[in-house]
Amino acid sequence: MCGIDDINNKLNSISPIKKNLFKMTDKERKQMGIKSLPSSLYEAIQNFKNSELMKQTLGEDLFEKIIEAKEKEWDKYKVTVSQWELDNYLIKY
């Protein structure tokens, strides 16, 4: 979708980066204009909600249904206690 949008709007693509992004600091990535992917489902939902491209591509009804479904998923996730949390916190506290 984004690639088609780039072609339709004659946007310039960037040159490939031949460095290991995982070894770069946040500051180095920022200086090179490299953005990070969302670090949580919540952040991804917020980005999706603000995407006019996704809204136009999917249509408003599907766009809203996806947001609704993902917000329900996030609500369930954020109150779920994982096995890792039990293993690491239950005994300590």
Secondary structure, DSSP 8 states (H G I E B T S, - for coil): -HHHHHHHTT--------S-GGGS-HHHHHHTT-----SSHHHHHHHHHT-HHHHHHH-HHHHHHHHHHHHHHHHHHHT---HHHIIIIITT-
